[in-house]
Amino acid sequence: MVQLYNLHPFGSQQVVPCKLEPERFCGGGPDALFVAAGCKVEAFAVAGQELCQPRCAFSTLGRVLRLAYSEAGDYLVAIEEKNQATFLRAYVNWRSKRTENSRVCIRMVGHNVEAPFQETFRDQMSIVEMPLSETPLCISCCPVKGDLLVGCTNKLVLFSLKYQIINEEFPVLDFERSLIIHIHNITPVEISFCVGYVAVMSDLEVLILKLESNPKNGESVHHHPHKPNSPVTQAEDSLTSERKNLSQEKELLSLFCFFSLPHVGYLYLVVKSVELMSVYQYPEKSQQAVLTPQFLHVITSNNLQCFTVRCSAAAAREEDPYVDSTLKACPPVSMDVCALRIQLFIGLKAICHFKNHIILLTKADPEAIPERREAPRRLLKGTSVKLKTPPVAEAGWNLYIVNTISPVQLYKEMVDYSNTYKTAKTQSCIHLLSEAHLLVRAALMDASQLEPGEKAELLEAFKESCGHLGDCYSRLDTQYSHLALPYYKMSGLSMAEVLARVDWAVEDGSQNYERGLIFYISHSLYENLDEELSEELAVKVVQMFHVAEPKQLPHILCSPSMKNINPLTAMSYLRKLDTSGFSSVLVTLTKAAMALKMGDLDMYRNEVKSHSEMKLVCGFILEPRLLIQQKKEQMFPTELAVHLKETQPGLLVASVLGLQKNNKIGIEEADSFFKVLCGKDGDTIPQLLVDFWEAQLIACLPDVLLQELFFKLTSQYIWRLSKRQPPDTIPLRTSKDLINACSHYGLIYPWVNVLITSDSLADKNYTEDLSKLQSLICGPSFDIASVVPFLEPLSEDTVAGLSVQVLCRTRLKEYEQCIDTLLERCPQAVIPYANHELKDENRTLWWKKLLPELCQRIKCGGEKYQLYLSSLKETLSVVAVELELRDFLNVLPEDGTAAFFLPYLLYCSRKKSLT
């Protein structure tokens, strides 16, 4: 369906002072118009103060049948006819043609230009002859690269644009025949070419060909045929593209194919596949149609019609993957097109378009009708139009340049027009504002053609259009109300500015808030924007959600943007909530937070006591912002979190752990939270964070890297032990608690306790950190090798360092080194150590290592003689049980006292009979 509006896209018009009735005309870049009549081409200025003034003229070989201009390369190409022979010629450096009689250089395509001729080529126009074996029927220039495609019977010939470099200052434009595409049984009546895509129209079908590079076989061609339902008696075919400039190089965003029948036009999107975008039903029989990135212009015998197109909407989705998300939006490609204007224009015969100009040929004489050739007329920028030339020149024709008004001016008119629909709350308001938005978006996509002031004006209009669309979707009750959010985001409006646009006035006292506005406000408050609403606006937001979404009220009040809400006002609305339908604990915690803001500790305690600790943790999981808020990408603990740190640190740690379990906070974020909460920065670790790490180990969170957590804890235990630094707060769990609750904390080996009891000077906190570290090392999950390099601060001169070093070596199975260390430092621990560690395959160390070492040290005497002697007796008792008599005799020292060893020998000899 086509909607009709009465807008004014057309501006001023000028008459082009042609000497002869035009047979062909086309645009020549941003500043020229070419008009062909007979064997002559005239160029007129179409920019600045010289609008419609002649620029130059030059003769052609024959009558011009087709005419096209390429902005890339700035050349004009024509199919000319003389004496029933057809020629293809390109006119290069035409701007140097100052007078009609100026010298012209004619050369063959591919002819090498010698350096002595460089000055000649610089100052005069060149005509490049391009001979073909077949008669050329139609031509098309690639708007991006400037390559030339020529349509002949059963084949297409591609000439690539290239430059001959004579010197660094002066390249000479030339062409190279690079590809021939054979299209059997197809006679092209119209072609269009753009960056590897070719549209070919024959009498009954339109083909779209895609050229692909193949390293082995050269170019390959894929085609998609589109057959109209009725014979194409009059049709136009064109490829147009949406492009943007990057570092002076054009990048293709999207490609479109348009062709027209007398009463209907079809616009296709051509990228990954060929998809029908829009169908244009003309109100009367058309003469011709031209497609631009912003509009479709159609002429009938007495009307100039202007329709909107969806090219920018399709290109936006190709360019930006975030379109159609909560961040960005764009009107849909499927949206109904509309006619902006149907302008009376008597005697229209042909139309051409380039840049912001429309070229119209009119003729009052009803007998001078457009020639009905088999080759339909072409419709693109750089296109040309052919008319039947009567034998005798007839008066009554005119060639007009009609300027389209600037996009910003037309946008403003469309916005003003849309205001007539605002109060009625209809879809027409959204439709027209969407058209205005697409108009501005299309103009911004080719920013290379804009002055800096124009671009700034368009960007401002773009943001304004987003704001208008946001207003529509926020106020109108549609299934697309959620689009208020991305459009308001794109508008750059702050939340306060959006709320200021809301009509709060209510006649009957009952306010009705539409879904779009609620959706926008709730999402904005959830996103923790760096914006604080005033107390007045905060109250209005609370009122809004109390009426429309009461379940969201606790969440809304927790947003940093609602910081300025009066806690008394917030409490009054919270008390009105019916908590039977949703989480009462969330309401309770929000009330407790407001009570703290009011300074009412009694009310706070009453609220917190009304639920168990487990339920309170669930409440914090439902709304993490009760504890943690973000502002300007920084994390801040709330007043409630600070209070829990002092009064219920266990609840606080359990709550943050619950947030991490439910992916409401990351590992690093949680660590930062506790550091900020406890006023620690840098490498200083508060005890509450250590409590949190221990709780993570107990919880066995799947996303937590176990060894990384071990490293954090052991590093902190080692640092405090080495500095004899007590924790800044009382730990929530003792080593015994951790051993009982967590499998990663193992039972401390019995011999370790013998070591520890020898240090009577250690305080309780020191002993707890040491026990936790020892328990981790004794646990089944600990990677011992990874922690050894970090044990350096713990000196073996201390009992703590000695116990940890021996534990680690034991876990690494360095038993002999451990025995040496214990014999030297703590002999009383040797036998407990051996009883616990020297088992199974390690039992031989009793007689191979421990027994010889003890005997040797006893020989040396000293103050530890009695300890060594006691240990030797224990060792002999074990060895006597383990070995046979002969083996036992072999391990005894040769210089030992027989009386000392005799009891053990007798036991060893009798044990067989005893068993």
Steps between C-alpha positions, in 0.01 A plus 500: 500500500626849410415786736464846349622821663510853365859603568739710294816308406553713186654845517594750233514423129707643216470473123806356326578719194546220246533603137344180364233270637677246724520142380709377793604656828673387818668641807872570506615474858405757761533802271404422138219388272558346156242546223534322165318609187594399149880462484571739782529481881459809716608522863324735744594605852263385771675635809567841649412832341555366147196271519381403150778696329682327210838356596622344178385320186655238276405305189441128485570258217132441446158519656510402872295189578612451861677734740646428845733677741737349757596706802787259564741608226285803408433378145203496263425195286265484201364255245491691173350418159621620160419353161329202665821417688516510880800619702597503870704801610611640836561874546782557747631825649190679366539784748796625292269554200465877527361572153322289242792535258771408752732221395401144589726196529359173368667175603423128500424320826816346649730727295817581694550873539859616468646751744555782242121519457425556867443875469268442205283258699499730799348797319256343255209258491571144391262265320567132565373272223388154620438269202269201552428194287129531585274802484483672842140528621526645850763620748548537874778646717582363844433785744772376736793400279415666171521179291292494182260219406371475145198292402499328161286224353567181699794643694623768738844659470675648804760775465698566816596857572875546535757776490819527299758670721708730277646674800405541862301815429298394199326159464317437173163325522456188287298176484589134479269230373500260797199269467243375253181345641305287254123510551353270239158580352480825693497840336555763770282805466630653824795422730631634828835427663629552854802336671473147365121497462332525161129552432389406149150563366364336191151525360344261753738457794754663724821312587733585783853366454769485767861485383730303729876459479624145454881451524489194273241592241497879509158658545184300563144624468191424712162632391152542647217544248189705580212471257222760509142374493427690181708588193735791554368745247659793679751447779806645665775309673770631730741401772554760766709478812540644845862598557714671759845654464792377708834675441380614156415141399139403448371198688192322370239453772204364306385450144150539360333416170196690375290447193168646401194402301240755384289472817733346760865514605709237685795565728726208595779469752803330344767391749515142627185417307240681294206614712198707404495812720224723368223505241388838364147528365480809280168691503514535121702368209864598530728629227828445681644459850839568659630363830724692741624400848227717653211503252331342202395762245231400251360706213168464326379716213405782739637412846833478678468254788741454791500174703713400798736201486644261759862493381644667810307265731647194329850652485489589871441136587786387279736757650418470869433164675352682801202636306177345628633461855451688826787725391390605152196486275401580147158503329432164336566431135148358474336829599245632247642750254336837458458765231633829632373706211311477172597820317315626193743531207355529148647306210759289679699282262820389675679523833855463624646540848841573647603633839224736622373584151218361287519566126162509326420526131156634417327546168162655457435354154298181565633338183860500622485181700786293642633248251383147579823318438580147599779642714331647810633814661760489769450643841818547698727783589705557196208375290368631176164524332420465130209664326371473148628786294247632253620579148442867560581669828179585680452781746353466851769295680697592809774335705474581871735454793287451811687515828389276782503682832760415762435188712488709818241738355279213380552324834372804690193519276429130561531550877260797487260295289516212751378729778151484351488130600649540848184553700315227313763243603500322165756293315521772236706714736755219542497432126575856395764550770661174391512632144662819628754296696592289196536813290762642738670161542535464121656846471754417773609180328679693225673749728769571239257724314429713808658815631597487871210732586254286303619183671464657845149617408407151377639336814293735712192419290577128533509521880185711501319247278599223741354705784173546309476127428578427864212729599264319263588150617490608865153652472318286244379157609648280226667160486824683428497713814839357601660703219472806722817381674744483205362816337537700821855361535587610148351846562758579766226624734558454871239324710405833657450653154280207395291531817465873437331415165233292677159659540435456873174698498193286578145626478315229690776430749586153368826485308552236232861423410569324170722194473770669294576764762500243781731276295744784435509626861537153653783403263676832550484463878627141475797611288644714780532814290729770637204729556324594821139607469381796702278431801197624305563271202586207729163535671325504160682181402393333825139608439519367145619154604263487796215533250635305202754245631486476881710183502791699357490766770767343730734462202436857387579641845835318499623678187782753553298741288236507779751610762315826567165339582369599841521179710175589678322521165656174385401329827140615464474341154674180614249459783215516248634200309315172520785255554290188459559484125877542496808482719429652840867472599596743223250753629631442853861564399402813307315626808808422711718701260262795520490472882880532504477811282249640748732410789232283664701200626205352691293484183800350319542222760129419495503461123816286490381274783179418315681253270763232544855562384453258209197695376688826534773358278231412245375857517846638422526262206171638365637855522883526520483881504388485862867424570700613197448797271696628204559859398730620225624142457608484863357272768366638826364312803162624617422634845334166573819310405708721730259436785505123443880504505489632853202304632457182291817432298405134458174598330689741276753236391223243441303753294793593273573130460136451398538778243805329356326162488217658301731690262394836641861601572837393361802370690705818461199719571435317827864541606487872419175538691648369825813713459294816449263404780787455746688807382797303368679573177791361306627162623357529851254218562229545768403200712143522370633426150695202639175383662335529158774295333464231766123502444562454126708189572227361721233570237702332221383748236539350151620823335771568758851391404598281793877540480462877461293506817759285678767745391305798637449335838850356541656833396299679765571237770874507418514881497333531841716224649821653366406847630332362813213724389165429668174525296320835511177331613417174675491216243154354443631142503775320693724236346287231666186649342662491158626143543151385599319696225735480201663198339780717364622559855660173614566364849836624620754216529560396867876560489434866407340556841822380667685771309250771587491427872868587515412870431340631816523867395249490211175692551157368410466684165849388397415142584169516308664627179769233532243224557298612196811501282608158629149366448496618138836334435368179656188516284448283190461779244800718571772530231813496716750577224323830421529635853864407577645811325290721726619347828816707508361760748441214749842431645580151628640671810142533619276210599239620247753506218648165604163325514384638164831422327507142634132453408563610144807280461306209641222553246772505235629165642836642607500285816874466553548878495212538746656242737830691494320828575297358788799322655680831494220733606241297691609142581191436711291520180704245306325184626144646460605608151638157412195322641273713281703531179735197473246239396460251218773556239665759727540265803857413398601852602464390862816289475665650195477864606366557850691223684848589362439874559401445865796273566737755352358788705510293823868439441554874483322557833384854579204655675252307288655164587203384707249600228702310240533198729124490564434527128751221429320264737166574324666445166656166604160379624349569157794352306501184715138441402551572131825306425615139525780429750774478236387827337468662839861403589620648170355844572640527854820702543813289523642702788182494709471366855358145487318535831304800366379324187451153658135546611400605145692204353329257736157645409580472131608132539191407702234681294454204262420264784278765655301531181 
